[in-house]
Amino acid sequence: MSNSDALKAKADSSFNAYLDCMKTSVTSYSASSASANEVADAAQSKCAAAFRAFESSLEERLTYDKVTNVGHAAGLREARRLAQDLRVSAKEKAVQWVIESRLQKK
């Protein structure tokens, strides 16, 4: 396995760990009277360290072969943009999980 492949696998694994944290948190919070968005916010707060680990692994992956400062900075910007986009998508999914969980209990 090349270093690039290993970095991709690490980023994928850390994103899956973040999603698992979100799902576990949503499951524990969904029975509360909080709104679905509040539950998703609480889950994101609880999973902040997992998100930071994912963001860091993504930065490492997207800056791995950059040899110039400009290339490295561009890789960091892309990693942070992508990580934030995926964070928003994870929150949207968390809201959906809360609603589905509550509907199943009715």
N, CA, C and O atoms as CSV, one atom per row, in Angstrom:
chain,resi,resn,atom,element,x,y,z
A,1,MET,N,N,0.852,-1.176,0.000
A,1,MET,CA,C,0.000,0.000,0.000
A,1,MET,C,C,0.899,1.241,0.000
A,1,MET,O,O,1.823,1.354,0.807
A,2,SER,N,N,0.616,2.151,-0.904
A,2,SER,CA,C,1.404,3.376,-0.978
A,2,SER,C,C,1.033,4.306,0.181
A,2,SER,O,O,0.002,4.135,0.832
A,3,ASN,N,N,1.891,5.284,0.417
A,3,ASN,CA,C,1.629,6.253,1.485
A,3,ASN,C,C,0.342,7.022,1.194
A,3,ASN,O,O,-0.433,7.309,2.105
A,4,SER,N,N,0.117,7.354,-0.080
A,4,SER,CA,C,-1.102,8.059,-0.472
A,4,SER,C,C,-2.352,7.215,-0.162
A,4,SER,O,O,-3.354,7.728,0.337
A,5,ASP,N,N,-2.268,5.921,-0.467
A,5,ASP,CA,C,-3.389,5.016,-0.174
A,5,ASP,C,C,-3.611,4.897,1.334
A,5,ASP,O,O,-4.747,4.846,1.805
A,6,ALA,N,N,-2.510,4.855,2.078
A,6,ALA,CA,C,-2.613,4.755,3.538
A,6,ALA,C,C,-3.264,6.013,4.112
A,6,ALA,O,O,-4.075,5.930,5.035
A,7,LEU,N,N,-2.911,7.175,3.567
A,7,LEU,CA,C,-3.509,8.426,4.045
A,7,LEU,C,C,-4.995,8.492,3.704
A,7,LEU,O,O,-5.795,8.997,4.491
A,8,LYS,N,N,-5.361,7.980,2.528
A,8,LYS,CA,C,-6.778,7.934,2.150
A,8,LYS,C,C,-7.539,7.020,3.102
A,8,LYS,O,O,-8.625,7.366,3.569
A,9,ALA,N,N,-6.968,5.850,3.389
A,9,ALA,CA,C,-7.612,4.905,4.304
A,9,ALA,C,C,-7.755,5.509,5.695
A,9,ALA,O,O,-8.775,5.316,6.357
A,10,LYS,N,N,-6.731,6.242,6.141
A,10,LYS,CA,C,-6.793,6.897,7.456
A,10,LYS,C,C,-7.899,7.954,7.489
A,10,LYS,O,O,-8.649,8.039,8.461
A,11,ALA,N,N,-8.001,8.763,6.422
A,11,ALA,CA,C,-9.048,9.790,6.361
A,11,ALA,C,C,-10.429,9.144,6.331
A,11,ALA,O,O,-11.349,9.601,7.009
A,12,ASP,N,N,-10.571,8.079,5.543
A,12,ASP,CA,C,-11.860,7.377,5.471
A,12,ASP,C,C,-12.235,6.789,6.834
A,12,ASP,O,O,-13.382,6.886,7.269
A,13,SER,N,N,-11.258,6.182,7.492
A,13,SER,CA,C,-11.503,5.578,8.792
A,13,SER,C,C,-11.879,6.629,9.843
A,13,SER,O,O,-12.781,6.413,10.653
A,14,SER,N,N,-11.182,7.756,9.819
A,14,SER,CA,C,-11.493,8.789,10.808
A,14,SER,C,C,-12.848,9.438,10.529
A,14,SER,O,O,-13.534,9.846,11.466
A,15,PHE,N,N,-13.249,9.541,9.252
A,15,PHE,CA,C,-14.591,10.055,8.963
A,15,PHE,C,C,-15.650,9.070,9.453
A,15,PHE,O,O,-16.665,9.475,10.019
A,16,ASN,N,N,-15.411,7.779,9.235
A,16,ASN,CA,C,-16.358,6.771,9.723
A,16,ASN,C,C,-16.454,6.791,11.244
A,16,ASN,O,O,-17.533,6.585,11.801
A,17,ALA,N,N,-15.327,7.041,11.923
A,17,ALA,CA,C,-15.351,7.145,13.392
A,17,ALA,C,C,-16.186,8.352,13.817
A,17,ALA,O,O,-16.931,8.285,14.795
A,18,TYR,N,N,-16.059,9.449,13.082
A,18,TYR,CA,C,-16.874,10.645,13.370
A,18,TYR,C,C,-18.360,10.337,13.179
A,18,TYR,O,O,-19.185,10.680,14.025
A,19,LEU,N,N,-18.692,9.691,12.067
A,19,LEU,CA,C,-20.107,9.346,11.833
A,19,LEU,C,C,-20.629,8.388,12.899
A,19,LEU,O,O,-21.768,8.522,13.347
A,20,ASP,N,N,-19.808,7.427,13.306
A,20,ASP,CA,C,-20.222,6.496,14.364
A,20,ASP,C,C,-20.482,7.248,15.666
A,20,ASP,O,O,-21.451,6.964,16.369
A,21,CYS,N,N,-19.617,8.206,15.985
A,21,CYS,CA,C,-19.811,9.027,17.184
A,21,CYS,C,C,-21.127,9.802,17.081
A,21,CYS,O,O,-21.897,9.859,18.040
A,22,MET,N,N,-21.373,10.388,15.928
A,22,MET,CA,C,-22.614,11.145,15.724
A,22,MET,C,C,-23.830,10.235,15.908
A,22,MET,O,O,-24.789,10.601,16.587
A,23,LYS,N,N,-23.784,9.064,15.306
A,23,LYS,CA,C,-24.923,8.139,15.386
A,23,LYS,C,C,-25.156,7.705,16.838
A,23,LYS,O,O,-26.298,7.665,17.296
A,24,THR,N,N,-24.096,7.385,17.549
A,24,THR,CA,C,-24.215,6.974,18.952
A,24,THR,C,C,-24.776,8.113,19.797
A,24,THR,O,O,-25.644,7.900,20.644
A,25,SER,N,N,-24.281,9.309,19.564
A,25,SER,CA,C,-24.751,10.473,20.323
A,25,SER,C,C,-26.210,10.769,20.032
A,25,SER,O,O,-26.986,11.047,20.947
A,26,VAL,N,N,-26.582,10.710,18.778
A,26,VAL,CA,C,-27.972,10.953,18.401
A,26,VAL,C,C,-28.878,9.925,19.075
A,26,VAL,O,O,-29.948,10.267,19.579
A,27,THR,N,N,-28.451,8.683,19.082
A,27,THR,CA,C,-29.247,7.628,19.707
A,27,THR,C,C,-29.459,7.909,21.190
A,27,THR,O,O,-30.548,7.690,21.721
A,28,SER,N,N,-28.421,8.392,21.851
A,28,SER,CA,C,-28.566,8.643,23.287
A,28,SER,C,C,-29.366,9.906,23.586
A,28,SER,O,O,-29.988,10.009,24.643
A,29,TYR,N,N,-29.355,10.863,22.669
A,29,TYR,CA,C,-30.058,12.133,22.906
A,29,TYR,C,C,-31.463,12.190,22.304
A,29,TYR,O,O,-32.254,13.050,22.693
A,30,SER,N,N,-31.790,11.314,21.384
A,30,SER,CA,C,-33.036,11.476,20.628
A,30,SER,C,C,-34.303,11.319,21.474
A,30,SER,O,O,-35.366,11.808,21.092
A,31,ALA,N,N,-34.197,10.647,22.607
A,31,ALA,CA,C,-35.377,10.483,23.471
A,31,ALA,C,C,-35.704,11.752,24.251
A,31,ALA,O,O,-36.762,11.842,24.873
A,32,SER,N,N,-34.816,12.715,24.221
A,32,SER,CA,C,-35.054,13.962,24.955
A,32,SER,C,C,-36.130,14.788,24.259
A,32,SER,O,O,-36.572,14.458,23.158
A,33,SER,N,N,-36.540,15.857,24.914
A,33,SER,CA,C,-37.546,16.738,24.321
A,33,SER,C,C,-36.911,17.799,23.422
A,33,SER,O,O,-37.612,18.658,22.889
A,34,ALA,N,N,-35.598,17.745,23.253
A,34,ALA,CA,C,-34.902,18.713,22.389
A,34,ALA,C,C,-35.330,18.514,20.942
A,34,ALA,O,O,-35.693,17.413,20.528
A,35,SER,N,N,-35.279,19.604,20.186
A,35,SER,CA,C,-35.607,19.503,18.764
A,35,SER,C,C,-34.539,18.670,18.055
A,35,SER,O,O,-33.449,18.468,18.590
A,36,ALA,N,N,-34.847,18.199,16.876
A,36,ALA,CA,C,-33.894,17.406,16.095
A,36,ALA,C,C,-32.618,18.199,15.841
A,36,ALA,O,O,-31.523,17.640,15.902
A,37,ASN,N,N,-32.744,19.492,15.558
A,37,ASN,CA,C,-31.558,20.328,15.344
A,37,ASN,C,C,-30.734,20.473,16.620
A,37,ASN,O,O,-29.503,20.469,16.572
A,38,GLU,N,N,-31.414,20.600,17.762
A,38,GLU,CA,C,-30.687,20.698,19.031
A,38,GLU,C,C,-29.938,19.398,19.337
A,38,GLU,O,O,-28.810,19.426,19.829
A,39,VAL,N,N,-30.566,18.275,19.045
A,39,VAL,CA,C,-29.909,16.983,19.237
A,39,VAL,C,C,-28.689,16.881,18.327
A,39,VAL,O,O,-27.625,16.436,18.758
A,40,ALA,N,N,-28.840,17.292,17.075
A,40,ALA,CA,C,-27.716,17.255,16.135
A,40,ALA,C,C,-26.582,18.174,16.598
A,40,ALA,O,O,-25.409,17.817,16.493
A,41,ASP,N,N,-26.933,19.352,17.107
A,41,ASP,CA,C,-25.918,20.267,17.643
A,41,ASP,C,C,-25.187,19.631,18.827
A,41,ASP,O,O,-23.962,19.713,18.924
A,42,ALA,N,N,-25.942,19.000,19.721
A,42,ALA,CA,C,-25.335,18.352,20.888
A,42,ALA,C,C,-24.416,17.206,20.452
A,42,ALA,O,O,-23.339,17.012,21.015
A,43,ALA,N,N,-24.854,16.460,19.450
A,43,ALA,CA,C,-24.023,15.368,18.938
A,43,ALA,C,C,-22.733,15.914,18.340
A,43,ALA,O,O,-21.658,15.360,18.566
A,44,GLN,N,N,-22.839,16.999,17.579
A,44,GLN,CA,C,-21.626,17.586,17.002
A,44,GLN,C,C,-20.689,18.083,18.095
A,44,GLN,O,O,-19.470,17.952,17.985
A,45,SER,N,N,-21.250,18.640,19.125
A,45,SER,CA,C,-20.425,19.109,20.241
A,45,SER,C,C,-19.709,17.941,20.912
A,45,SER,O,O,-18.515,18.012,21.202
A,46,LYS,N,N,-20.450,16.878,21.150
A,46,LYS,CA,C,-19.868,15.699,21.799
A,46,LYS,C,C,-18.795,15.046,20.921
A,46,LYS,O,O,-17.843,14.462,21.438
A,47,CYS,N,N,-18.945,15.143,19.620
A,47,CYS,CA,C,-18.043,14.476,18.677
A,47,CYS,C,C,-16.996,15.414,18.088
A,47,CYS,O,O,-16.390,15.106,17.061
A,48,ALA,N,N,-16.783,16.553,18.731
A,48,ALA,CA,C,-15.838,17.547,18.202
A,48,ALA,C,C,-14.428,16.968,18.057
A,48,ALA,O,O,-13.750,17.250,17.069
A,49,ALA,N,N,-13.986,16.180,19.006
A,49,ALA,CA,C,-12.632,15.612,18.918
A,49,ALA,C,C,-12.525,14.648,17.734
A,49,ALA,O,O,-11.508,14.624,17.040
A,50,ALA,N,N,-13.563,13.864,17.508
A,50,ALA,CA,C,-13.561,12.942,16.364
A,50,ALA,C,C,-13.555,13.720,15.057
A,50,ALA,O,O,-12.905,13.315,14.093
A,51,PHE,N,N,-14.280,14.840,15.021
A,51,PHE,CA,C,-14.270,15.669,13.819
A,51,PHE,C,C,-12.886,16.262,13.589
A,51,PHE,O,O,-12.384,16.262,12.465
A,52,ARG,N,N,-12.273,16.767,14.653
A,52,ARG,CA,C,-10.924,17.348,14.506
A,52,ARG,C,C,-9.923,16.300,14.021
A,52,ARG,O,O,-9.045,16.611,13.217
A,53,ALA,N,N,-10.045,15.075,14.499
A,53,ALA,CA,C,-9.167,13.993,14.044
A,53,ALA,C,C,-9.384,13.728,12.551
A,53,ALA,O,O,-8.425,13.528,11.806
A,54,PHE,N,N,-10.650,13.729,12.120
A,54,PHE,CA,C,-10.944,13.555,10.699
A,54,PHE,C,C,-10.368,14.708,9.887
A,54,PHE,O,O,-9.719,14.488,8.864
A,55,GLU,N,N,-10.606,15.936,10.340
A,55,GLU,CA,C,-10.120,17.101,9.607
A,55,GLU,C,C,-8.591,17.057,9.488
A,55,GLU,O,O,-8.034,17.370,8.436
A,56,SER,N,N,-7.933,16.671,10.560
A,56,SER,CA,C,-6.477,16.583,10.554
A,56,SER,C,C,-5.987,15.522,9.569
A,56,SER,O,O,-5.025,15.750,8.835
A,57,SER,N,N,-6.643,14.371,9.552
A,57,SER,CA,C,-6.228,13.312,8.621
A,57,SER,C,C,-6.501,13.725,7.177
A,57,SER,O,O,-5.744,13.367,6.275
A,58,LEU,N,N,-7.576,14.474,6.955
A,58,LEU,CA,C,-7.870,14.965,5.611
A,58,LEU,C,C,-6.828,16.000,5.182
A,58,LEU,O,O,-6.382,16.002,4.034
A,59,GLU,N,N,-6.447,16.870,6.102
A,59,GLU,CA,C,-5.389,17.844,5.794
A,59,GLU,C,C,-4.091,17.131,5.436
A,59,GLU,O,O,-3.402,17.505,4.487
A,60,GLU,N,N,-3.771,16.106,6.207
A,60,GLU,CA,C,-2.549,15.342,5.941
A,60,GLU,C,C,-2.607,14.697,4.559
A,60,GLU,O,O,-1.625,14.703,3.816
A,61,ARG,N,N,-3.764,14.145,4.227
A,61,ARG,CA,C,-3.919,13.496,2.921
A,61,ARG,C,C,-3.794,14.491,1.775
A,61,ARG,O,O,-3.115,14.217,0.785
A,62,LEU,N,N,-4.444,15.646,1.903
A,62,LEU,CA,C,-4.485,16.594,0.790
A,62,LEU,C,C,-3.249,17.478,0.692
A,62,LEU,O,O,-3.098,18.227,-0.273
A,63,THR,N,N,-2.365,17.398,1.679
A,63,THR,CA,C,-1.110,18.154,1.599
A,63,THR,C,C,0.097,17.236,1.457
A,63,THR,O,O,1.228,17.717,1.385
A,64,TYR,N,N,-0.117,15.942,1.417
A,64,TYR,CA,C,0.953,14.945,1.438
A,64,TYR,C,C,2.046,15.203,0.395
A,64,TYR,O,O,3.227,15.216,0.741
A,65,ASP,N,N,1.685,15.403,-0.843
A,65,ASP,CA,C,2.694,15.511,-1.904
A,65,ASP,C,C,2.940,16.947,-2.368
A,65,ASP,O,O,3.525,17.174,-3.428
A,66,LYS,N,N,2.494,17.904,-1.573
A,66,LYS,CA,C,2.689,19.317,-1.935
A,66,LYS,C,C,4.083,19.753,-1.500
A,66,LYS,O,O,4.434,19.643,-0.325
A,67,VAL,N,N,4.871,20.244,-2.440
A,67,VAL,CA,C,6.253,20.593,-2.132
A,67,VAL,C,C,6.471,22.096,-1.987
A,67,VAL,O,O,7.512,22.525,-1.488
A,68,THR,N,N,5.497,22.899,-2.418
A,68,THR,CA,C,5.643,24.350,-2.283
A,68,THR,C,C,4.704,24.870,-1.206
A,68,THR,O,O,3.715,24.221,-0.863
A,69,ASN,N,N,5.017,26.028,-0.685
A,69,ASN,CA,C,4.135,26.649,0.308
A,69,ASN,C,C,2.759,26.937,-0.287
A,69,ASN,O,O,1.739,26.767,0.380
A,70,VAL,N,N,2.738,27.369,-1.537
A,70,VAL,CA,C,1.466,27.669,-2.203
A,70,VAL,C,C,0.634,26.393,-2.352
A,70,VAL,O,O,-0.567,26.394,-2.082
A,71,GLY,N,N,1.274,25.316,-2.779
A,71,GLY,CA,C,0.566,24.043,-2.921
A,71,GLY,C,C,0.066,23.522,-1.596
A,71,GLY,O,O,-1.046,23.004,-1.499
A,72,HIS,N,N,0.893,23.660,-0.571
A,72,HIS,CA,C,0.503,23.205,0.766
A,72,HIS,C,C,-0.691,24.011,1.279
A,72,HIS,O,O,-1.637,23.448,1.829
A,73,ALA,N,N,-0.642,25.327,1.095
A,73,ALA,CA,C,-1.746,26.191,1.541
A,73,ALA,C,C,-3.028,25.855,0.790
A,73,ALA,O,O,-4.107,25.834,1.382
A,74,ALA,N,N,-2.917,25.594,-0.502
A,74,ALA,CA,C,-4.103,25.226,-1.291
A,74,ALA,C,C,-4.671,23.894,-0.800
A,74,ALA,O,O,-5.889,23.736,-0.714
A,75,GLY,N,N,-3.810,22.948,-0.482
A,75,GLY,CA,C,-4.269,21.667,0.045
A,75,GLY,C,C,-4.978,21.822,1.377
A,75,GLY,O,O,-6.002,21.182,1.619
A,76,LEU,N,N,-4.435,22.674,2.243
A,76,LEU,CA,C,-5.087,22.933,3.531
A,76,LEU,C,C,-6.459,23.560,3.349
A,76,LEU,O,O,-7.423,23.161,4.003
A,77,ARG,N,N,-6.546,24.542,2.462
A,77,ARG,CA,C,-7.842,25.195,2.206
A,77,ARG,C,C,-8.865,24.186,1.686
A,77,ARG,O,O,-10.013,24.174,2.131
A,78,GLU,N,N,-8.450,23.351,0.757
A,78,GLU,CA,C,-9.356,22.346,0.196
A,78,GLU,C,C,-9.787,21.349,1.266
A,78,GLU,O,O,-10.958,20.977,1.337
A,79,ALA,N,N,-8.842,20.915,2.098
A,79,ALA,CA,C,-9.177,19.966,3.165
A,79,ALA,C,C,-10.175,20.567,4.142
A,79,ALA,O,O,-11.139,19.909,4.534
A,80,ARG,N,N,-9.949,21.806,4.532
A,80,ARG,CA,C,-10.849,22.454,5.492
A,80,ARG,C,C,-12.228,22.697,4.887
A,80,ARG,O,O,-13.241,22.547,5.571
A,81,ARG,N,N,-12.274,23.072,3.611
A,81,ARG,CA,C,-13.556,23.275,2.941
A,81,ARG,C,C,-14.318,21.956,2.857
A,81,ARG,O,O,-15.507,21.892,3.170
A,82,LEU,N,N,-13.624,20.914,2.435
A,82,LEU,CA,C,-14.258,19.606,2.319
A,82,LEU,C,C,-14.719,19.092,3.681
A,82,LEU,O,O,-15.822,18.559,3.802
A,83,ALA,N,N,-13.884,19.250,4.699
A,83,ALA,CA,C,-14.252,18.801,6.043
A,83,ALA,C,C,-15.500,19.524,6.535
A,83,ALA,O,O,-16.394,18.898,7.105
A,84,GLN,N,N,-15.568,20.828,6.322
A,84,GLN,CA,C,-16.748,21.585,6.755
A,84,GLN,C,C,-17.994,21.175,5.980
A,84,GLN,O,O,-19.081,21.085,6.551
A,85,ASP,N,N,-17.840,20.926,4.676
A,85,ASP,CA,C,-18.978,20.447,3.879
A,85,ASP,C,C,-19.488,19.114,4.427
A,85,ASP,O,O,-20.696,18.906,4.542
A,86,LEU,N,N,-18.566,18.216,4.764
A,86,LEU,CA,C,-18.960,16.915,5.305
A,86,LEU,C,C,-19.538,17.048,6.707
A,86,LEU,O,O,-20.399,16.258,7.093
A,87,ARG,N,N,-19.084,18.024,7.467
A,87,ARG,CA,C,-19.647,18.283,8.802
A,87,ARG,C,C,-21.105,18.718,8.683
A,87,ARG,O,O,-21.954,18.277,9.458
A,88,VAL,N,N,-21.390,19.583,7.711
A,88,VAL,CA,C,-22.768,20.023,7.464
A,88,VAL,C,C,-23.622,18.828,7.041
A,88,VAL,O,O,-24.742,18.662,7.523
A,89,SER,N,N,-23.098,18.003,6.147
A,89,SER,CA,C,-23.844,16.819,5.695
A,89,SER,C,C,-24.106,15.862,6.850
A,89,SER,O,O,-25.186,15.279,6.944
A,90,ALA,N,N,-23.113,15.699,7.735
A,90,ALA,CA,C,-23.293,14.817,8.898
A,90,ALA,C,C,-24.367,15.355,9.828
A,90,ALA,O,O,-25.145,14.583,10.389
A,91,LYS,N,N,-24.420,16.669,9.997
A,91,LYS,CA,C,-25.455,17.256,10.853
A,91,LYS,C,C,-26.838,17.036,10.226
A,91,LYS,O,O,-27.794,16.700,10.925
A,92,GLU,N,N,-26.935,17.224,8.925
A,92,GLU,CA,C,-28.213,16.983,8.247
A,92,GLU,C,C,-28.645,15.527,8.427
A,92,GLU,O,O,-29.821,15.245,8.655
A,93,LYS,N,N,-27.688,14.613,8.324
A,93,LYS,CA,C,-27.989,13.187,8.515
A,93,LYS,C,C,-28.410,12.935,9.968
A,93,LYS,O,O,-29.314,12.139,10.222
A,94,ALA,N,N,-27.761,13.605,10.910
A,94,ALA,CA,C,-28.118,13.437,12.321
A,94,ALA,C,C,-29.562,13.870,12.581
A,94,ALA,O,O,-30.288,13.201,13.316
A,95,VAL,N,N,-29.976,14.978,11.985
A,95,VAL,CA,C,-31.365,15.435,12.117
A,95,VAL,C,C,-32.308,14.354,11.586
A,95,VAL,O,O,-33.330,14.053,12.202
A,96,GLN,N,N,-31.957,13.784,10.453
A,96,GLN,CA,C,-32.765,12.720,9.867
A,96,GLN,C,C,-32.820,11.508,10.803
A,96,GLN,O,O,-33.888,10.922,10.979
A,97,TRP,N,N,-31.704,11.129,11.398
A,97,TRP,CA,C,-31.686,9.993,12.333
A,97,TRP,C,C,-32.596,10.240,13.522
A,97,TRP,O,O,-33.288,9.327,13.972
A,98,VAL,N,N,-32.602,11.471,14.040
A,98,VAL,CA,C,-33.460,11.804,15.191
A,98,VAL,C,C,-34.922,11.626,14.797
A,98,VAL,O,O,-35.687,10.978,15.510
A,99,ILE,N,N,-35.301,12.190,13.686
A,99,ILE,CA,C,-36.695,12.112,13.246
A,99,ILE,C,C,-37.104,10.674,13.006
A,99,ILE,O,O,-38.184,10.258,13.425
A,100,GLU,N,N,-36.250,9.904,12.332
A,100,GLU,CA,C,-36.568,8.493,12.080
A,100,GLU,C,C,-36.694,7.721,13.387
A,100,GLU,O,O,-37.585,6.883,13.530
A,101,SER,N,N,-35.803,7.998,14.346
A,101,SER,CA,C,-35.867,7.316,15.636
A,101,SER,C,C,-37.154,7.617,16.360
A,101,SER,O,O,-37.768,6.726,16.947
A,102,ARG,N,N,-37.566,8.868,16.323
A,102,ARG,CA,C,-38.795,9.261,17.016
A,102,ARG,C,C,-40.023,8.694,16.328
A,102,ARG,O,O,-40.996,8.347,16.997
A,103,LEU,N,N,-40.000,8.593,15.022
A,103,LEU,CA,C,-41.138,8.022,14.289
A,103,LEU,C,C,-41.269,6.524,14.570
A,103,LEU,O,O,-42.382,6.003,14.643
A,104,GLN,N,N,-40.150,5.837,14.725
A,104,GLN,CA,C,-40.184,4.408,15.004
A,104,GLN,C,C,-40.762,4.105,16.370
A,104,GLN,O,O,-41.324,3.033,16.592
A,105,LYS,N,N,-40.623,5.055,17.291
A,105,LYS,CA,C,-41.104,4.842,18.662
A,105,LYS,C,C,-42.575,5.145,18.830
A,105,LYS,O,O,-43.150,4.882,19.886
A,106,LYS,N,N,-43.193,5.699,17.791
A,106,LYS,CA,C,-44.623,6.040,17.891
A,106,LYS,C,C,-45.480,4.844,17.603
A,106,LYS,O,O,-46.707,4.940,17.640
